[in-house]
Amino acid sequence: MKIAAALLGACLLLTACGNTPAAAPPPQNPSPVETSTSAPTADPAAVRWMDGFCSAVNGYRERTNRETGSAPPTPKSIAEAQKAISAALGGIAARTGEAVDKLTGLPPAPVPLGDTVRQAFVAKFTKARDRAAEAKTTLDRAKPGNQASQDPAIKAVEQAQKDLDGTYDPVGAVTTSPELILAAATAPGCKA
């Protein structure tokens, strides 16, 4: 028996020394394959268009804030009030006119919604521009000191501002277009 046990031990020792260790069994629950996803990139043409669109609209707002930021001195006469109202109307006409020029100068939008939104903004800016310019012309033709000429001019200022309602958020106007929203996220003019 001692010999058999010794032989068995020797065989086990030889088999243990001669064989390479067995590989670990594969895991029962393999880990899922990892995939990397990159964020979608915006079409360069859409980025350029949104940059121009946002720059025109935000440029109007920024210029308005700059030019009307401080309150003008209180007029001391009706004639001074006429000049102040005329200057306000002239400012509105100039700023809205600049926005109209920039918006109409844009190339066709890469997405049909862009052109639809642009035309709506152009219509609002044009209406405010024309209203302000016409009221300024009428006021400037009035006799200096004519108080009655001020009422329609003041109403024109107020109405021109109402005409521009909804034009202060260029990106909000294109939210139904994923392509334009993606482009707006990287367009410098939309970061205002």
C-alpha atoms as one frame of an Amber mdcrd trajectory, in Angstrom:
protein
   0.000   0.000   0.000   2.826   2.307   0.756   4.188   1.780  -2.688   0.840
   2.468  -4.335   0.406   5.632  -2.331   3.948   6.712  -3.197   3.368   6.011
  -6.889   0.073   7.887  -6.825   1.762  10.850  -5.140   4.603  10.793  -7.689
   2.134  10.681 -10.577   0.210  13.586  -9.170   3.421  15.509  -8.688   4.549
  14.799 -12.239   1.235  15.768 -13.731   1.150  18.956 -11.703   4.652  19.911
 -12.852   4.184  19.031 -16.488   0.948  20.826 -17.205   0.354  24.504 -17.517
  -2.334  25.821 -15.273  -5.787  25.798 -16.751  -7.243  29.124 -17.784  -9.895
  30.581 -15.559 -13.358  29.731 -16.725 -15.152  32.526 -18.593 -17.468  34.643
 -16.470 -21.066  33.608 -16.438 -22.324  37.158 -17.074 -20.142  38.769 -19.715
 -19.928  42.562 -19.503 -21.821  44.461 -22.191 -19.917  45.791 -25.145 -19.103
  49.433 -24.566 -19.810  51.785 -27.433 -18.828  55.386 -27.593 -21.315  57.846
 -28.934 -20.305  61.272 -30.056 -22.570  64.256 -29.952 -24.129  65.102 -33.283
 -22.388  67.902 -35.134 -24.191  70.776 -36.714 -24.177  71.381 -40.434 -21.687
  74.230 -41.086 -24.164  75.954 -43.435 -26.822  75.865 -40.703 -24.346  77.280
 -38.164 -23.442  80.160 -40.513 -27.105  80.897 -41.197 -28.091  80.810 -37.514
 -25.089  82.984 -36.662 -26.261  85.607 -39.161 -29.875  85.370 -38.037 -29.062
  85.625 -34.334 -26.501  88.384 -34.928 -29.095  90.512 -36.730 -31.720  90.108
 -34.014 -29.378  90.291 -31.034 -27.526  93.166 -32.670 -30.773  95.145 -32.778
 -31.410  94.463 -29.093 -27.832  95.302 -28.059 -27.798  98.512 -30.095 -31.146
  99.541 -28.622 -29.861  98.946 -25.094 -26.713 100.942 -25.838 -28.495 103.877
 -27.450 -31.427 104.118 -25.062 -29.724 102.965 -21.879 -29.602 106.320 -20.149
 -32.646 108.516 -19.748 -32.464 111.713 -21.770 -32.827 114.998 -19.930 -36.364
 116.196 -19.382 -37.365 118.631 -22.135 -37.946 122.175 -20.946 -40.260 123.171
 -23.775 -42.647 121.703 -26.302 -40.079 122.303 -29.044 -37.441 120.353 -27.076
 -39.948 117.549 -26.530 -40.600 117.439 -30.277 -36.858 117.088 -30.920 -36.531
 114.330 -28.308 -39.479 112.368 -29.726 -38.125 112.871 -33.242 -34.734 111.535
 -32.129 -36.413 108.499 -30.523 -38.351 107.789 -33.719 -35.199 108.229 -35.789
 -33.356 105.777 -33.559 -36.105 103.190 -33.895 -36.149 103.615 -37.676 -32.356
 103.319 -37.940 -32.047 100.265 -35.674 -34.962  98.373 -37.193 -33.780  99.307
 -40.683 -30.351  97.851 -39.929 -31.978  94.623 -38.695 -34.096  94.413 -41.856
 -30.997  94.846 -44.024 -29.093  92.133 -42.158 -32.007  89.703 -42.198 -32.781
  90.186 -45.880 -29.075  89.843 -46.667 -28.950  86.302 -45.302 -28.668  83.459
 -47.811 -31.547  80.987 -48.047 -31.909  78.999 -44.841 -30.770  75.357 -44.901
 -34.128  74.392 -43.385 -37.472  75.760 -44.652 -38.507  76.850 -41.150 -35.541
  79.242 -41.117 -36.865  81.197 -44.075 -40.366  81.246 -42.597 -39.094  82.620
 -39.293 -36.829  85.114 -41.025 -39.726  86.481 -43.097 -41.826  86.888 -39.946
 -39.009  88.830 -38.270 -38.419  90.932 -41.383 -42.124  91.798 -41.472 -42.127
  92.923 -37.835 -38.922  94.969 -38.130 -40.118  96.523 -41.405 -43.464  97.500
 -39.906 -41.761  99.144 -36.905 -39.218 100.888 -39.165 -41.855 102.264 -41.512
 -44.126 103.363 -38.661 -41.271 105.184 -36.900 -39.963 106.812 -40.092 -43.411
 108.032 -41.123 -44.175 109.427 -37.661 -40.773 111.166 -37.562 -41.402 112.793
 -40.940 -44.834 114.007 -39.817 -43.476 115.305 -36.509 -40.511 117.038 -38.163
 -42.909 118.843 -40.565 -45.006 120.158 -37.693 -44.498 123.681 -36.514 -42.009
 123.828 -33.594 -43.935 124.073 -30.364 -47.037 122.364 -31.796 -48.111 120.194
 -28.887 -50.792 118.385 -30.903 -48.102 116.915 -33.184 -46.572 115.043 -30.238
 -49.490 112.767 -29.404 -49.448 110.795 -32.689 -45.642 110.659 -32.535 -45.644
 109.245 -29.000 -48.274 106.702 -30.016 -46.077 105.742 -32.987 -43.132 105.108
 -30.642 -45.301 102.885 -28.455 -46.785 101.038 -31.432 -43.386 100.485 -33.058
 -42.243  98.846 -29.840 -45.357  96.647 -29.860 -44.681  95.753 -33.502 -41.425
  94.180 -32.332 -43.011  91.886 -29.745 -41.676  88.379 -30.163 -38.474  89.400
 -31.924 -36.112  89.316 -28.963 -35.436  85.561 -28.907 -34.124  84.346 -32.252
 -33.392  80.828 -31.000 -36.831  80.425 -29.444 -38.354  81.019 -32.857 -36.700
  77.898 -34.340 -37.250  75.390 -31.533 -39.225  73.047 -33.768 -36.176  72.488
 -35.963 -33.598  70.168 -34.360 -31.084  71.086 -37.071 -31.357  74.826 -36.392
 -31.317  74.339 -32.610 -28.145  72.274 -32.939 -26.634  74.979 -35.145 -27.643
  77.705 -32.687 -25.780  75.896 -29.909 -22.461  76.573 -31.668 -23.207  79.800
 -33.563 -21.371  82.711 -31.913 -24.147  85.205 -32.681 -26.669  83.099 -30.753
 -24.754  83.280 -27.495 -25.845  86.809 -26.664
